[in-house]
Amino acid sequence: MRTIMAVAAAAMLGALAACGGSRSEVVRDEVQGRYSEATPFKALAEEAGGLIVTGIGTSDKRSNFALMREAAITSAQADLARKVESVVEAVWKRTMADWSEYRKSDYKEASSIEEMKTMQKSIVDSQLRGPWQMQELVDDKTGRYWVRILYSGAAAEKWAMQGLKDEGTLRKYFIEGQVKRVQEDLQKDLDEARKRESSVRARIAELVKGQ
């Protein structure tokens, strides 16, 4: 089985819903924790390993708290989408590189990249919808509102692998006699990603609860 996690993590660090959460987006009367630091959220060890992907958003102080919070969440969603796209790109390119000896003679890199971009958009549009597991902070000096969405890196890998292992997709790039082999290898990686996803979701819930 070929390892994709390390490449995905590197891509995310370089670039720097169905997230499995159940946290409501109903505006709360109070936001626990008030910080004055320029960067209010502490770095997560799980981010460095690619286990957790985060999207951070912020909004200036407004008289309408609901609108301020909504603006911060929208900003965080956009940041998360960019990072999830990086994970998808890493999975796609790693697969193409790992099995390059079995690629078709008429393989075209440009066509591969275009299909990858289509997959990125599809995953972002269909999966990154929430409800989100979030951490929320308010700067006690400026009133600036901050949101950090926590998302499973394994979930992002899972969506990419599921799209890639489609037989129709693989037949476009790999010779007929090796499609099954590539598909089986992707299935092994997919099974591992699903196992990680469950534990990462539990960890995200702990982090949000313990904010």
Phi and psi in degrees as GROMACS dihedral restraints (atoms count N, CA, C in turn):
[ dihedral_restraints ]
;  ai    aj    ak    al  type     phi  dphi    fc
    3     4     5     6     1   -97.0    20    10
    4     5     6     7     1   136.5    20    10
    6     7     8     9     1   -87.4    20    10
    7     8     9    10     1   129.6    20    10
    9    10    11    12     1  -111.9    20    10
   10    11    12    13     1   -22.6    20    10
   12    13    14    15     1   -53.6    20    10
   13    14    15    16     1   -46.0    20    10
   15    16    17    18     1   -63.1    20    10
   16    17    18    19     1   -40.0    20    10
   18    19    20    21     1   -67.5    20    10
   19    20    21    22     1   -41.1    20    10
   21    22    23    24     1   -62.6    20    10
   22    23    24    25     1   -41.8    20    10
   24    25    26    27     1   -63.7    20    10
   25    26    27    28     1   -42.2    20    10
   27    28    29    30     1   -63.3    20    10
   28    29    30    31     1   -39.4    20    10
   30    31    32    33     1   -65.2    20    10
   31    32    33    34     1   -39.3    20    10
   33    34    35    36     1   -66.4    20    10
   34    35    36    37     1   -42.3    20    10
   36    37    38    39     1   -66.6    20    10
   37    38    39    40     1   -33.9    20    10
   39    40    41    42     1   -71.8    20    10
   40    41    42    43     1   -36.5    20    10
   42    43    44    45     1   -77.4    20    10
   43    44    45    46     1   -20.8    20    10
   51    52    53    54     1    25.1    20    10
   52    53    54    55     1    51.8    20    10
   54    55    56    57     1   -78.2    20    10
   55    56    57    58     1    -2.0    20    10
   57    58    59    60     1    85.9    20    10
   58    59    60    61     1     8.0    20    10
   60    61    62    63     1   -94.9    20    10
   61    62    63    64     1   164.8    20    10
   63    64    65    66     1  -128.4    20    10
   64    65    66    67     1    15.0    20    10
   66    67    68    69     1   -71.5    20    10
   67    68    69    70     1   126.7    20    10
   69    70    71    72     1   -73.9    20    10
   70    71    72    73     1   152.1    20    10
   72    73    74    75     1   -97.0    20    10
   73    74    75    76     1    17.5    20    10
   75    76    77    78     1   -67.4    20    10
   76    77    78    79     1   135.1    20    10
   78    79    80    81     1   -63.9    20    10
   79    80    81    82     1   129.5    20    10
   81    82    83    84     1   -91.9    20    10
   82    83    84    85     1   152.4    20    10
   84    85    86    87     1   -66.4    20    10
   85    86    87    88     1   -35.5    20    10
   87    88    89    90     1  -133.9    20    10
   88    89    90    91     1   151.0    20    10
   90    91    92    93     1  -110.3    20    10
   91    92    93    94     1   119.1    20    10
   93    94    95    96     1   -68.3    20    10
   94    95    96    97     1   133.7    20    10
   96    97    98    99     1    87.7    20    10
   97    98    99   100     1   122.7    20    10
   99   100   101   102     1  -126.1    20    10
  100   101   102   103     1   127.5    20    10
  102   103   104   105     1  -127.4    20    10
  103   104   105   106     1   152.2    20    10
  105   106   107   108     1  -115.0    20    10
  106   107   108   109     1    -0.5    20    10
  108   109   110   111     1   -67.4    20    10
  109   110   111   112     1   151.2    20    10
  111   112   113   114     1   -64.2    20    10
  112   113   114   115     1   -37.6    20    10
  114   115   116   117     1  -114.5    20    10
  115   116   117   118     1    98.9    20    10
  117   118   119   120     1   -73.5    20    10
  118   119   120   121     1   -25.8    20    10
  120   121   122   123     1   -93.6    20    10
  121   122   123   124     1   132.7    20    10
  123   124   125   126     1   -74.6    20    10
  124   125   126   127     1   143.3    20    10
  126   127   128   129     1   -64.2    20    10
  127   128   129   130     1   142.7    20    10
  129   130   131   132     1   -99.6    20    10
  130   131   132   133     1   134.8    20    10
  132   133   134   135     1   -60.9    20    10
  133   134   135   136     1   -31.9    20    10
  135   136   137   138     1   -68.2    20    10
  136   137   138   139     1   -21.9    20    10
  138   139   140   141     1   -69.1    20    10
  139   140   141   142     1   -40.2    20    10
  141   142   143   144     1   -61.5    20    10
  142   143   144   145     1   -32.8    20    10
  144   145   146   147     1   -91.6    20    10
  145   146   147   148     1    -0.3    20    10
  147   148   149   150     1    81.2    20    10
  148   149   150   151     1     5.3    20    10
  150   151   152   153     1   -70.6    20    10
  151   152   153   154     1   -35.5    20    10
  153   154   155   156     1  -123.1    20    10
  154   155   156   157     1   135.5    20    10
  156   157   158   159     1  -111.0    20    10
  157   158   159   160     1   135.9    20    10
  159   160   161   162     1  -121.5    20    10
  160   161   162   163     1   152.7    20    10
  162   163   164   165     1  -125.7    20    10
  163   164   165   166     1   122.4    20    10
  165   166   167   168     1  -110.4    20    10
  166   167   168   169     1   132.8    20    10
  168   169   170   171     1  -135.7    20    10
  169   170   171   172     1   158.9    20    10
  171   172   173   174     1  -148.1    20    10
  172   173   174   175     1   162.5    20    10
  174   175   176   177     1  -149.3    20    10
  175   176   177   178     1   142.3    20    10
  177   178   179   180     1   -64.1    20    10
  178   179   180   181     1   158.7    20    10
  180   181   182   183     1   -60.9    20    10
  181   182   183   184     1   134.7    20    10
  183   184   185   186     1  -133.4    20    10
  184   185   186   187     1   156.7    20    10
  186   187   188   189     1   -70.3    20    10
  187   188   189   190     1   -29.3    20    10
  189   190   191   192     1   -94.0    20    10
  190   191   192   193     1   103.6    20    10
  192   193   194   195     1   -62.2    20    10
  193   194   195   196     1   -40.0    20    10
  195   196   197   198     1   -61.7    20    10
  196   197   198   199     1   -42.2    20    10
  198   199   200   201     1   -69.0    20    10
  199   200   201   202     1   -37.4    20    10
  201   202   203   204     1   -62.8    20    10
  202   203   204   205     1   -44.6    20    10
  204   205   206   207     1   -66.5    20    10
  205   206   207   208     1   -41.6    20    10
  207   208   209   210     1   -61.7    20    10
  208   209   210   211     1   -40.8    20    10
  210   211   212   213     1   -64.3    20    10
  211   212   213   214     1   -40.2    20    10
  213   214   215   216     1   -66.5    20    10
  214   215   216   217     1   -41.0    20    10
  216   217   218   219     1   -65.6    20    10
  217   218   219   220     1   -41.7    20    10
  219   220   221   222     1   -60.6    20    10
  220   221   222   223     1   -41.2    20    10
  222   223   224   225     1   -64.4    20    10
  223   224   225   226     1   -40.9    20    10
  225   226   227   228     1   -66.5    20    10
  226   227   228   229     1   -37.8    20    10
  228   229   230   231     1   -62.7    20    10
  229   230   231   232     1   -40.9    20    10
  231   232   233   234     1   -65.0    20    10
  232   233   234   235     1   -40.1    20    10
  234   235   236   237     1   -65.7    20    10
  235   236   237   238     1   -42.6    20    10
  237   238   239   240     1   -62.8    20    10
  238   239   240   241     1   -41.9    20    10
  240   241   242   243     1   -59.2    20    10
  241   242   243   244     1   -42.1    20    10
  243   244   245   246     1   -61.7    20    10
  244   245   246   247     1   -40.0    20    10
  246   247   248   249     1   -73.9    20    10
  247   248   249   250     1   -36.1    20    10
  249   250   251   252     1   -65.8    20    10
  250   251   252   253     1   -38.5    20    10
  252   253   254   255     1   -59.3    20    10
  253   254   255   256     1   -36.4    20    10
  255   256   257   258     1   -66.0    20    10
  256   257   258   259     1   -37.1    20    10
  258   259   260   261     1   -65.1    20    10
  259   260   261   262     1   -45.8    20    10
  261   262   263   264     1   -60.4    20    10
  262   263   264   265     1   -43.2    20    10
  264   265   266   267     1   -61.1    20    10
  265   266   267   268     1   -42.0    20    10
  267   268   269   270     1   -63.6    20    10
  268   269   270   271     1   -43.8    20    10
  270   271   272   273     1   -63.4    20    10
  271   272   273   274     1   -45.2    20    10
  273   274   275   276     1   -61.7    20    10
  274   275   276   277     1   -52.8    20    10
  276   277   278   279     1   -66.6    20    10
  277   278   279   280     1   -35.4    20    10
  279   280   281   282     1   -65.1    20    10
  280   281   282   283     1   -41.6    20    10
  282   283   284   285     1   -62.7    20    10
  283   284   285   286     1   -45.0    20    10
  285   286   287   288     1   -64.1    20    10
  286   287   288   289     1   -36.3    20    10
  288   289   290   291     1   -74.8    20    10
  289   290   291   292     1   -41.8    20    10
  291   292   293   294     1   -61.2    20    10
  292   293   294   295     1   -34.6    20    10
  294   295   296   297     1  -112.3    20    10
  295   296   297   298     1    29.5    20    10
  297   298   299   300     1   -60.9    20    10
  298   299   300   301     1   -29.6    20    10
  300   301   302   303     1   -69.1    20    10
  301   302   303   304     1   -14.4    20    10
  303   304   305   306     1  -108.0    20    10
  304   305   306   307     1     9.6    20    10
  306   307   308   309     1   -72.7    20    10
  307   308   309   310     1   152.5    20    10
  309   310   311   312     1   -65.1    20    10
  310   311   312   313     1   154.1    20    10
  312   313   314   315     1   -66.1    20    10
  313   314   315   316     1   -25.9    20    10
  315   316   317   318     1   -98.4    20    10
  316   317   318   319     1    20.1    20    10
  318   319   320   321     1   -58.7    20    10
  319   320   321   322     1   132.6    20    10
  321   322   323   324     1  -122.4    20    10
  322   323   324   325     1   121.1    20    10
  324   325   326   327     1   -58.8    20    10
  325   326   327   328     1   -40.4    20    10
  327   328   329   330     1   -61.5    20    10
  328   329   330   331     1   -41.6    20    10
  330   331   332   333     1   -66.3    20    10
  331   332   333   334     1   -39.2    20    10
  333   334   335   336     1   -62.5    20    10
  334   335   336   337     1   -44.8    20    10
  336   337   338   339     1   -65.1    20    10
  337   338   339   340     1   -38.8    20    10
  339   340   341   342     1   -63.4    20    10
  340   341   342   343     1   -41.3    20    10
  342   343   344   345     1   -68.7    20    10
  343   344   345   346     1   -35.2    20    10
  345   346   347   348     1   -61.4    20    10
  346   347   348   349     1   -42.7    20    10
  348   349   350   351     1   -64.1    20    10
  349   350   351   352     1   -36.7    20    10
  351   352   353   354     1   -63.6    20    10
  352   353   354   355     1   -41.0    20    10
  354   355   356   357     1   -65.1    20    10
  355   356   357   358     1   -42.2    20    10
  357   358   359   360     1   -55.9    20    10
  358   359   360   361     1   -49.1    20    10
  360   361   362   363     1   -63.2    20    10
  361   362   363   364     1   -41.5    20    10
  363   364   365   366     1   -62.5    20    10
  364   365   366   367     1   -43.5    20    10
  366   367   368   369     1   -66.4    20    10
  367   368   369   370     1   -45.3    20    10
  369   370   371   372     1   -61.8    20    10
  370   371   372   373     1   -45.1    20    10
  372   373   374   375     1   -68.2    20    10
  373   374   375   376     1   -36.5    20    10
  375   376   377   378     1   -93.7    20    10
  376   377   378   379     1   -28.1    20    10
  378   379   380   381     1  -107.6    20    10
  379   380   381   382     1   -28.1    20    10
  381   382   383   384     1   -93.0    20    10
  382   383   384   385     1    68.6    20    10
  384   385   386   387     1  -118.8    20    10
  385   386   387   388     1    -6.6    20    10
  387   388   389   390     1    81.9    20    10
  388   389   390   391     1  -172.3    20    10
  390   391   392   393     1   -63.9    20    10
  391   392   393   394     1   151.9    20    10
  393   394   395   396     1   -99.8    20    10
  394   395   396   397     1   148.8    20    10
  396   397   398   399     1   -92.3    20    10
  397   398   399   400     1   114.8    20    10
  399   400   401   402     1  -131.4    20    10
  400   401   402   403     1   154.0    20    10
  402   403   404   405     1  -113.7    20    10
  403   404   405   406     1   139.2    20    10
  405   406   407   408     1  -132.9    20    10
  406   407   408   409     1   134.4    20    10
  408   409   410   411     1  -137.8    20    10
  409   410   411   412     1   154.7    20    10
  411   412   413   414     1  -125.6    20    10
  412   413   414   415     1   130.7    20    10
  414   415   416   417     1   -72.2    20    10
  415   416   417   418     1   120.5    20    10
  417   418   419   420     1   -73.1    20    10
  418   419   420   421     1   -11.3    20    10
  420   421   422   423     1   -95.2    20    10
  421   422   423   424     1   -44.6    20    10
  423   424   425   426     1  -101.2    20    10
  424   425   426   427     1   -17.8    20    10
  426   427   428   429     1    80.5    20    10
  427   428   429   430     1     4.2    20    10
  429   430   431   432     1   -64.2    20    10
  430   431   432   433     1   139.0    20    10
  432   433   434   435     1  -104.9    20    10
  433   434   435   436     1   134.9    20    10
  435   436   437   438     1  -123.9    20    10
  436   437   438   439     1   144.5    20    10
  438   439   440   441     1  -134.3    20    10
  439   440   441   442     1   136.9    20    10
  441   442   443   444     1  -126.1    20    10
  442   443   444   445     1   117.4    20    10
  444   445   446   447     1   -87.8    20    10
  445   446   447   448     1   133.1    20    10
  447   448   449   450     1  -108.5    20    10
  448   449   450   451     1   126.8    20    10
  450   451   452   453     1  -133.7    20    10
  451   452   453   454     1   145.1    20    10
  453   454   455   456     1   -73.2    20    10
  454   455   456   457     1   121.2    20    10
  456   457   458   459     1   -63.6    20    10
  457   458   459   460     1   -32.4    20    10
  459   460   461   462     1   -65.5    20    10
  460   461   462   463     1   -33.3    20    10
  462   463   464   465     1   -65.8    20    10
  463   464   465   466     1   -41.6    20    10
  465   466   467   468     1   -63.0    20    10
  466   467   468   469     1   -42.0    20    10
  468   469   470   471     1   -63.0    20    10
  469   470   471   472     1   -40.7    20    10
  471   472   473   474     1   -58.7    20    10
  472   473   474   475     1   -47.5    20    10
  474   475   476   477     1   -62.1    20    10
  475   476   477   478     1   -39.5    20    10
  477   478   479   480     1   -65.5    20    10
  478   479   480   481     1   -44.7    20    10
  480   481   482   483     1   -66.0    20    10
  481   482   483   484     1   -38.5    20    10
  483   484   485   486     1   -61.7    20    10
  484   485   486   487     1   -40.3    20    10
  486   487   488   489     1   -69.7    20    10
  487   488   489   490     1   -39.6    20    10
  489   490   491   492     1   -69.5    20    10
  490   491   492   493     1   -37.1    20    10
  492   493   494   495     1   -76.3    20    10
  493   494   495   496     1    -2.7    20    10
  495   496   497   498     1   -58.5    20    10
  496   497   498   499     1   128.8    20    10
  498   499   500   501     1   -59.3    20    10
  499   500   501   502     1   -38.3    20    10
  501   502   503   504     1   -62.9    20    10
  502   503   504   505     1   -37.3    20    10
  504   505   506   507     1   -68.5    20    10
  505   506   507   508     1   -46.5    20    10
  507   508   509   510     1   -63.9    20    10
  508   509   510   511     1   -35.2    20    10
  510   511   512   513     1   -64.8    20    10
  511   512   513   514     1   -21.1    20    10
  513   514   515   516     1   -71.6    20    10
  514   515   516   517     1   -26.2    20    10
  516   517   518   519     1  -119.0    20    10
  517   518   519   520     1   -22.1    20    10
  519   520   521   522     1  -119.3    20    10
  520   521   522   523     1   151.3    20    10
  522   523   524   525     1   -65.1    20    10
  523   524   525   526     1   149.9    20    10
  525   526   527   528     1   -53.1    20    10
  526   527   528   529     1   -43.0    20    10
  528   529   530   531     1   -69.7    20    10
  529   530   531   532     1   -12.1    20    10
  531   532   533   534     1  -115.4    20    10
  532   533   534   535     1    -1.1    20    10
  534   535   536   537     1   -59.5    20    10
  535   536   537   538     1   -44.2    20    10
  537   538   539   540     1   -62.1    20    10
  538   539   540   541     1   -39.5    20    10
  540   541   542   543     1   -65.2    20    10
  541   542   543   544     1   -44.6    20    10
  543   544   545   546     1   -63.2    20    10
  544   545   546   547     1   -41.2    20    10
  546   547   548   549     1   -62.5    20    10
  547   548   549   550     1   -42.6    20    10
  549   550   551   552     1   -65.3    20    10
  550   551   552   553     1   -38.6    20    10
  552   553   554   555     1   -65.8    20    10
  553   554   555   556     1   -42.1    20    10
  555   556   557   558     1   -63.6    20    10
  556   557   558   559     1   -35.7    20    10
  558   559   560   561     1   -63.6    20    10
  559   560   561   562     1   -39.1    20    10
  561   562   563   564     1   -62.9    20    10
  562   563   564   565     1   -45.1    20    10
  564   565   566   567     1   -64.1    20    10
  565   566   567   568     1   -37.0    20    10
  567   568   569   570     1   -64.8    20    10
  568   569   570   571     1   -42.6    20    10
  570   571   572   573     1   -61.4    20    10
  571   572   573   574     1   -40.6    20    10
  573   574   575   576     1   -66.4    20    10
  574   575   576   577     1   -40.2    20    10
  576   577   578   579     1   -62.7    20    10
  577   578   579   580     1   -39.6    20    10
  579   580   581   582     1   -64.6    20    10
  580   581   582   583     1   -37.9    20    10
  582   583   584   585     1   -64.9    20    10
  583   584   585   586     1   -43.6    20    10
  585   586   587   588     1   -65.9    20    10
  586   587   588   589     1   -36.1    20    10
  588   589   590   591     1   -57.6    20    10
  589   590   591   592     1   -42.0    20    10
  591   592   593   594     1   -62.3    20    10
  592   593   594   595     1   -46.3    20    10
  594   595   596   597     1   -69.7    20    10
  595   596   597   598     1   -35.0    20    10
  597   598   599   600     1   -67.7    20    10
  598   599   600   601     1   -39.0    20    10
  600   601   602   603     1   -59.7    20    10
  601   602   603   604     1   -41.1    20    10
  603   604   605   606     1   -64.4    20    10
  604   605   606   607     1   -40.3    20    10
  606   607   608   609     1   -66.2    20    10
  607   608   609   610     1   -40.5    20    10
  609   610   611   612     1   -61.7    20    10
  610   611   612   613     1   -42.5    20    10
  612   613   614   615     1   -60.6    20    10
  613   614   615   616     1   -38.8    20    10
  615   616   617   618     1   -64.3    20    10
  616   617   618   619     1   -44.0    20    10
  618   619   620   621     1   -64.2    20    10
  619   620   621   622     1   -41.2    20    10
  621   622   623   624     1   -68.5    20    10
  622   623   624   625     1   -42.6    20    10
  624   625   626   627     1   -65.8    20    10
  625   626   627   628     1   -35.1    20    10
  627   628   629   630     1   -91.3    20    10
  628   629   630   631     1    12.9    20    10
